[in-house]
Amino acid sequence: MITVLVHRDGVTRQAPEVDPAWLAPEAPEQLWVDLDGTGDAERRVLTDVFHFHELAVEDALQEVHHPKVEAYAGFLYLILHGIAADGKKRGFVTKDVDFFLGRNFLVTVHYGPSRSIAAAREICLRHGDVLAEGTVGLLHRIVDQLVDHYRPDVDALEDRVENLERVVFEHPQKNPLRDVLQLKRDIASLRRVALPQRDSVGRLARREFGQIPEAMTYRFRDVYDNLVRLNEEAMFLQDRVTTLLDAYLSAQSNRLNQVMKVLTVIATIFMPLTVLTGLYGMNVRLALFPGGDAAQFWWITGIMLAVSLAMLWIFRRKHWL
């Protein structure tokens, strides 16, 4: 799907295709071309219409690529990640959005629906002055939306951490290890995307590229600050999950030690009892306790009970129990 929006004579309208005259060095039009897909039609637009560098085109047509920013002759190439809109998928899922920024044009490439792109397209069609501000302003608007959409998902990750903390500390009989490891992978995915994305937007805010006017660098600096906070929260969440995993493993180890201590005490108490019953169970005549044959059972039982109580008293005295 190819969407072409052009601002001309104070009006923003949707065009069926790109007029090569709009790409002339002195053309007054402001152009936004959105490519939803990575097929042959999208490749022809990038190579035959805009004549972008083949390396940038190859990167743009890949569905997954790390965030980065590169300057080419005549345009700026930027890769950022947005949150996937599919709520059925479990975990933290992102998707690429590629930007080609020129003097009077902005080309966006993505695979599948993008909430930020759809919102910016609707605003441009309703308010003609949005695209009239220039393609850099439109780029900032889309990037700002991409970063803002991270907030609900980061809050959801924090809620998952709090729920797992309650499970670990209040319900130790449950086994949340699978959920903890899944959460750890999701947070690692967030950091893996957010960190290079922060660096890329930071380069836009440092007046490093001529395509970004000085007035727009302050807007990108605000987006950069949001990404810095996002990275700090991701690091904090990762530390909490690591601590939670250690606490769960320590609790399980302590619980195992308690069980082993009880079993060891039981086995230790039964050792002398086993010796005593085995001794008097031999087919060898031994000395009898006072009383008749019926009294021997009660003597053995009493001795066994006394030995058990004495051993329990010794264990308690030494604080082994």
Secondary structure as the mmCIF struct_conf table of DSSP 4:
data_model
#
loop_
_struct_conf.conf_type_id
_struct_conf.id
_struct_conf.beg_label_comp_id
_struct_conf.beg_label_asym_id
_struct_conf.beg_label_seq_id
_struct_conf.end_label_comp_id
_struct_conf.end_label_asym_id
_struct_conf.end_label_seq_id
STRN STRN1 ILE A 2 ARG A 8
TURN_TY1_P TURN_TY1_P1 ASP A 9 GLY A 10
STRN STRN2 VAL A 11 ALA A 15
BEND BEND1 PRO A 16 GLU A 17
HELX_RH_3T_P HELX_RH_3T_P1 PRO A 20 LEU A 23
BEND BEND2 ALA A 24 ALA A 24
TURN_TY1_P TURN_TY1_P2 PRO A 25 GLU A 26
STRN STRN3 GLN A 30 ASP A 36
BEND BEND3 GLY A 37 GLY A 37
BEND BEND4 GLY A 39 GLY A 39
HELX_RH_AL_P HELX_RH_AL_P1 ASP A 40 ARG A 44
HELX_RH_PI_P HELX_RH_PI_P1 VAL A 45 VAL A 49
BEND BEND5 PHE A 50 PHE A 50
HELX_RH_AL_P HELX_RH_AL_P2 GLU A 54 ALA A 60
TURN_TY1_P TURN_TY1_P3 LEU A 61 LEU A 61
BEND BEND6 GLN A 62 GLU A 63
STRN STRN4 LYS A 68 TYR A 72
TURN_TY1_P TURN_TY1_P4 ALA A 73 GLY A 74
STRN STRN5 PHE A 75 ILE A 83
TURN_TY1_P TURN_TY1_P5 GLY A 87 LYS A 88
BEND BEND7 LYS A 89 LYS A 89
BEND BEND8 GLY A 91 GLY A 91
STRN STRN6 THR A 94 LEU A 101
BEND BEND9 ARG A 103 ASN A 104
STRN STRN7 PHE A 105 HIS A 110
BEND BEND10 TYR A 111 GLY A 112
HELX_RH_AL_P HELX_RH_AL_P3 ARG A 115 ARG A 126
HELX_RH_AL_P HELX_RH_AL_P4 GLY A 128 ALA A 132
TURN_TY1_P TURN_TY1_P6 GLU A 133 GLU A 133
HELX_RH_AL_P HELX_RH_AL_P5 THR A 135 ASP A 148
TURN_TY1_P TURN_TY1_P7 HIS A 149 HIS A 149
HELX_RH_AL_P HELX_RH_AL_P6 TYR A 150 GLU A 170
TURN_TY1_P TURN_TY1_P8 PRO A 172 GLN A 173
BEND BEND11 LYS A 174 LYS A 174
HELX_RH_AL_P HELX_RH_AL_P7 LEU A 177 ALA A 205
TURN_TY1_P TURN_TY1_P9 ARG A 206 ARG A 207
BEND BEND12 PHE A 209 PHE A 209
TURN_TY1_P TURN_TY1_P10 GLY A 210 GLN A 211
BEND BEND13 ILE A 212 ILE A 212
HELX_RH_AL_P HELX_RH_AL_P8 GLU A 214 TYR A 280
TURN_TY1_P TURN_TY1_P11 GLY A 281 GLY A 281
BEND BEND14 MET A 282 VAL A 284
HELX_LH_PP_P HELX_LH_PP_P1 ALA A 287 PHE A 289
BEND BEND15 PRO A 290 GLY A 291
HELX_RH_AL_P HELX_RH_AL_P9 ASP A 293 ARG A 317
TURN_TY1_P TURN_TY1_P12 LYS A 318 HIS A 319
#
